[in-house]
């Protein structure tokens, strides 16, 4: 999924230690596209926090009826320096990218695309299911790996159980289950389901910070109430995560990772390290793809999408400057 905002926020993150308790972060509603846009709830990045481990972007969406036109129709658009991670609760999405990958994703499966030095892709919802409902996440690639050649991975998540809890692990390892998709820093991501009134105590890595991405039912994390559609964050040092279904059956995503101790600059669909780098990538996209001047350039080409690529928005009139990241 792209960040389709006409005036995307600059985000510059610098990791700083945090030994505070659980943070509770509310969503910001962002329409992706025109009048019939898909409305997403963005909980990362925001002023209070920019990263959880290397996770740098979280958009939750739906449930949205599929039969109406344009539920998700994201034209080819670029990415650099990151990985996109797509996870569905309901529905089906068709992915195409400039590596030649063409893949449908259904619930219980993960699509992971490593942008590395540069890629473009499109995502379109299908009418194979009545509802579209899911989460799009990004991870920031560390300096040593952010120039890798782009590639795409698809995996059907394996299931682990602990008491009444069901865990579908789609990045990293947990409860004896390991996902084979590539991670460049220590990371984990899993969908957790709990019946109403149940609780679970999950083993945690003390070197990780963790995020709880709550869907439509509220949850309790380490004894702290997390409202529906919010993000709860646990800093490093926790030996376990206690998660409770307080109202009804609970479905959440749990993400975590070792803090990324590198400054990053995020603007539009790029993750870089400086203002000049972002400016250069935007210019390349506009020249190579939008002006169709270099089909073999940094971003390649997407084939099979019915429409043209997405032009980049205008850069802000100020230089993208580092600022200290709050949180974790």
C-alpha positions as CSV (number, residue, x, y, z in Angstrom):
1,X,0.0,0.0,0.0
2,X,1.1,3.5,-0.7
3,X,1.0,6.6,1.4
4,X,-1.4,8.6,-0.9
5,X,-1.5,11.8,1.2
6,X,-1.2,14.9,-0.9
7,X,0.8,16.5,1.9
8,X,2.7,13.6,3.5
9,X,4.2,14.3,6.9
10,X,8.0,14.4,7.3
11,X,9.2,11.9,9.9
12,X,12.8,11.9,11.1
13,X,13.4,9.3,13.8
14,X,16.4,9.0,16.2
15,X,16.3,6.2,18.7
16,X,16.5,7.2,22.3
17,X,16.2,5.0,25.4
18,X,12.8,4.9,27.1
19,X,12.1,3.1,30.4
20,X,8.6,4.5,30.9
21,X,5.4,2.3,31.1
22,X,2.9,1.3,28.4
23,X,2.2,4.1,25.9
24,X,-1.3,4.3,24.4
25,X,-1.4,6.0,21.0
26,X,-4.6,6.9,19.1
27,X,-5.2,6.6,15.4
28,X,-5.2,9.4,12.8
29,X,-7.7,8.8,9.9
30,X,-6.2,9.2,6.5
31,X,-8.1,8.9,3.2
32,X,-6.1,7.1,0.5
33,X,-7.2,8.4,-2.8
34,X,-10.2,10.5,-4.1
35,X,-13.8,10.9,-3.1
36,X,-14.4,7.2,-2.7
37,X,-11.1,6.7,-0.9
38,X,-10.2,3.8,1.4
39,X,-10.1,5.3,4.9
40,X,-7.2,4.0,7.0
41,X,-6.4,4.4,10.7
42,X,-2.7,5.4,11.0
43,X,-1.1,4.7,14.4
44,X,2.6,4.8,13.3
45,X,4.4,7.1,12.8
46,X,3.2,10.0,14.9
47,X,4.6,12.7,17.1
48,X,4.6,10.6,20.2
49,X,6.5,7.7,18.6
50,X,8.1,6.9,15.2
51,X,9.3,3.4,15.6
52,X,8.7,0.1,17.4
53,X,11.9,-1.8,16.8
54,X,12.4,-1.3,13.0
55,X,8.6,-1.1,12.5
56,X,8.0,2.4,11.2
57,X,4.5,2.5,9.7
58,X,1.1,0.9,10.6
59,X,-2.1,1.5,8.7
60,X,-5.3,-0.5,9.7
61,X,-8.3,-0.5,7.4
62,X,-11.8,-1.9,7.2
63,X,-14.0,-3.8,7.4
64,X,-15.1,-2.2,4.2
65,X,-17.7,-3.7,1.7
66,X,-15.9,-4.8,-1.4
67,X,-18.5,-4.5,-4.1
68,X,-18.3,-0.7,-4.3
69,X,-15.7,0.6,-6.8
70,X,-12.2,1.5,-5.7
71,X,-12.1,-0.1,-2.2
72,X,-8.3,-0.5,-2.7
73,X,-6.9,0.5,-6.1
74,X,-3.4,1.7,-5.5
75,X,-1.5,2.6,-8.7
76,X,2.2,1.7,-9.2
77,X,4.2,3.8,-6.8
78,X,7.8,3.7,-5.5
79,X,9.5,2.5,-2.2
80,X,13.1,2.7,-1.0
81,X,14.9,1.6,2.1
82,X,12.0,-0.4,3.6
83,X,10.0,-3.6,3.6
84,X,6.2,-3.6,3.2
85,X,4.3,-6.3,5.1
86,X,0.7,-7.0,4.2
87,X,-1.7,-8.9,6.5
88,X,-5.4,-9.5,6.0
89,X,-8.2,-10.3,8.4
90,X,-10.8,-10.5,5.5
91,X,-10.8,-10.1,1.8
92,X,-8.2,-10.6,-1.0
93,X,-5.6,-8.3,-2.5
94,X,-3.7,-8.6,-5.8
95,X,-0.1,-7.5,-5.7
96,X,2.2,-6.7,-8.7
97,X,5.7,-5.3,-8.5
98,X,8.7,-4.4,-10.7
99,X,10.5,-7.6,-9.8
100,X,7.9,-9.4,-11.8
101,X,6.0,-10.7,-8.8
102,X,2.3,-11.2,-9.1
103,X,0.6,-12.6,-6.0
104,X,-2.9,-12.8,-4.4
105,X,-3.0,-12.6,-0.7
106,X,-5.7,-14.1,1.5
107,X,-6.2,-14.0,5.3
108,X,-3.6,-16.0,7.2
109,X,-1.0,-15.2,4.5
110,X,1.8,-12.6,4.5
111,X,3.1,-10.7,1.5
112,X,6.5,-9.2,2.3
113,X,8.2,-6.9,-0.3
114,X,11.8,-5.8,0.3
115,X,12.2,-2.5,-1.5
116,X,15.9,-2.1,-0.9
117,X,17.5,0.3,-3.3
118,X,14.2,0.8,-5.1
119,X,11.0,-0.9,-6.3
120,X,7.5,0.0,-7.5
121,X,4.3,-1.9,-6.9
122,X,0.5,-1.8,-7.1
123,X,-2.2,-3.3,-4.9
124,X,-5.8,-3.9,-5.8
125,X,-8.6,-5.5,-3.8
126,X,-10.6,-8.2,-5.5
127,X,-14.3,-9.2,-5.2
128,X,-13.4,-12.7,-4.0
129,X,-14.7,-11.8,-0.5
130,X,-17.5,-9.5,0.6
131,X,-15.3,-7.4,3.0
132,X,-11.8,-5.9,3.0
133,X,-10.1,-5.7,6.4
134,X,-6.5,-5.7,7.2
135,X,-3.2,-4.0,8.2
136,X,-0.3,-2.6,6.2
137,X,3.1,-2.3,8.0
138,X,6.5,-1.2,7.0
139,X,9.9,-1.9,8.5
140,X,12.9,0.4,8.0
141,X,16.0,-1.3,6.6
142,X,19.3,-0.8,8.5
143,X,22.1,1.1,6.9
144,X,24.0,-2.0,6.1
145,X,21.2,-3.6,4.1
146,X,19.1,-0.7,2.7
147,X,20.8,-0.9,-0.7
148,X,19.9,-4.6,-1.4
149,X,18.3,-5.6,-4.6
150,X,14.5,-5.7,-4.3
151,X,12.6,-9.0,-3.9
152,X,9.2,-10.4,-2.9
153,X,8.1,-13.2,-0.5
154,X,4.8,-14.9,0.2
155,X,4.1,-17.2,3.1
156,X,1.1,-19.0,4.7
157,X,1.6,-18.4,8.5
158,X,1.9,-21.3,10.8
159,X,-0.2,-21.4,14.0
160,X,0.9,-21.7,17.6
161,X,-1.4,-22.1,20.7
162,X,-0.9,-21.1,24.3
163,X,-3.9,-21.9,26.6
164,X,-6.9,-20.3,24.9
165,X,-4.7,-18.1,22.7
166,X,-4.1,-18.7,19.0
167,X,-1.0,-17.1,17.5
168,X,-0.3,-16.8,13.7
169,X,3.4,-15.9,13.4
170,X,4.1,-14.2,10.1
171,X,7.5,-12.5,10.8
172,X,10.2,-13.8,13.1
173,X,9.8,-16.6,15.7
174,X,7.5,-17.1,18.7
175,X,6.3,-20.1,20.7
176,X,8.3,-22.5,18.6
177,X,7.0,-21.2,15.3
178,X,9.3,-19.5,12.8
179,X,8.3,-17.6,9.6
180,X,10.8,-18.0,6.8
181,X,10.3,-14.4,5.4
182,X,13.4,-12.2,5.5
183,X,14.1,-9.7,8.4
184,X,17.2,-7.6,8.5
185,X,16.9,-6.7,12.2
186,X,15.5,-8.9,15.0
187,X,11.7,-8.6,14.6
188,X,8.5,-10.4,15.3
189,X,4.9,-10.1,14.1
190,X,1.9,-12.2,14.8
191,X,-1.9,-12.2,14.8
192,X,-3.3,-13.1,18.3
193,X,-6.9,-14.3,18.9
194,X,-8.4,-14.7,22.3
195,X,-12.0,-15.7,23.3
196,X,-14.1,-13.2,25.3
197,X,-12.9,-12.9,28.9
198,X,-9.7,-14.8,28.3
199,X,-6.1,-13.7,28.9
200,X,-2.6,-14.9,27.9
201,X,0.9,-14.3,29.1
202,X,3.3,-14.5,26.2
203,X,7.0,-14.8,26.7
204,X,8.8,-11.7,25.6
205,X,12.4,-10.8,24.6
206,X,13.7,-8.2,27.0
207,X,15.8,-6.6,24.2
208,X,12.6,-6.0,22.2
209,X,10.0,-3.2,22.4
210,X,6.5,-4.4,21.5
211,X,3.4,-2.9,20.0
212,X,-0.2,-4.1,20.3
213,X,-2.3,-3.1,17.2
214,X,-5.9,-3.4,18.4
215,X,-8.8,-4.1,16.0
216,X,-12.5,-3.5,16.8
217,X,-12.6,-4.8,20.4
218,X,-10.6,-3.1,23.2
219,X,-7.8,-5.0,25.0
220,X,-5.7,-4.8,28.1
221,X,-1.9,-4.9,27.9
222,X,0.2,-5.2,31.0
223,X,-2.9,-4.1,33.0
224,X,-3.4,-1.0,30.8
225,X,-6.6,-0.6,28.8
226,X,-6.0,-0.1,25.1
227,X,-9.2,1.2,23.3
228,X,-10.3,-0.2,19.9
229,X,-8.2,0.9,17.0
230,X,-5.4,2.2,19.2
231,X,-1.8,1.1,19.6
232,X,-0.3,0.0,22.9
233,X,3.5,0.1,23.3
234,X,5.7,-1.8,25.8
235,X,9.3,-0.6,26.1
236,X,12.3,-2.8,26.3
237,X,12.9,-4.9,29.4
238,X,9.6,-6.8,29.6
239,X,10.0,-10.6,30.4
240,X,6.4,-11.3,29.3
241,X,3.3,-9.7,27.7
242,X,0.0,-10.0,29.4
243,X,-2.9,-9.5,27.0
244,X,-6.6,-9.7,28.0
245,X,-9.8,-9.7,26.1
246,X,-11.9,-7.3,28.2
247,X,-15.2,-7.0,26.3
248,X,-15.6,-9.6,23.5
249,X,-13.5,-12.0,21.4
250,X,-10.2,-10.3,20.8
251,X,-8.1,-10.0,17.6
252,X,-4.9,-8.0,17.6
253,X,-1.5,-7.8,15.9
254,X,1.6,-8.0,18.1
255,X,4.7,-6.5,16.6
256,X,8.1,-6.2,18.2
257,X,11.8,-5.8,17.6
258,X,15.2,-4.5,18.9
259,X,15.2,-0.7,18.7
260,X,16.7,0.6,15.4
261,X,19.5,2.8,16.6
262,X,19.9,4.8,13.4
263,X,18.3,8.1,12.4
264,X,15.8,7.7,9.5
265,X,14.0,10.2,7.3
266,X,10.5,9.2,6.1
267,X,8.7,11.1,3.5
268,X,5.9,9.9,1.2
269,X,6.9,6.3,0.3
270,X,10.6,6.7,0.9
271,X,12.7,5.8,3.9
272,X,16.2,7.4,3.7
273,X,18.8,9.1,5.8
274,X,18.8,12.7,4.6
275,X,16.9,15.4,2.9
276,X,19.1,15.3,-0.2
277,X,18.5,11.5,-0.5
278,X,14.7,11.9,-0.5
279,X,14.9,14.8,-3.0
280,X,17.1,12.7,-5.4
281,X,14.7,9.7,-5.2
282,X,11.7,11.8,-5.8
283,X,13.4,13.3,-8.9
284,X,14.4,9.9,-10.2
285,X,10.8,8.6,-9.8
286,X,9.4,11.6,-11.7
287,X,12.0,11.4,-14.4
288,X,12.3,7.6,-14.9
289,X,8.7,6.6,-14.4
290,X,6.3,9.5,-14.6
291,X,8.1,11.1,-17.6
292,X,8.8,7.5,-18.9
293,X,12.5,8.5,-19.6
294,X,14.3,5.4,-18.2
295,X,12.3,2.1,-18.0
296,X,15.4,0.4,-16.8
297,X,16.1,2.8,-13.9
298,X,16.1,2.5,-10.2
299,X,12.4,1.6,-9.9
300,X,11.8,-0.7,-12.9
301,X,8.3,-1.3,-14.2
302,X,5.0,-2.9,-13.1
303,X,3.2,-4.9,-15.7
304,X,-0.4,-5.9,-15.7
305,X,-1.9,-3.0,-13.8
306,X,-4.7,-1.2,-15.6
307,X,-3.6,2.4,-15.3
308,X,-0.6,4.7,-15.0
309,X,1.9,5.2,-12.1
310,X,1.3,7.6,-9.2
311,X,3.1,11.0,-9.4
312,X,5.0,12.1,-6.3
313,X,3.5,15.0,-4.3
314,X,5.4,18.2,-4.0
315,X,8.1,18.4,-1.4
316,X,7.6,20.8,1.5
317,X,9.1,24.2,1.2
318,X,11.5,23.5,4.1
319,X,14.5,21.2,4.4
320,X,13.7,17.9,5.9
321,X,15.7,18.1,9.2
322,X,16.4,15.5,11.9
323,X,14.4,15.8,15.1
324,X,14.6,13.5,18.1
325,X,12.3,10.6,18.1
326,X,10.0,10.4,21.1
327,X,9.3,7.1,22.7
328,X,11.2,3.8,22.6
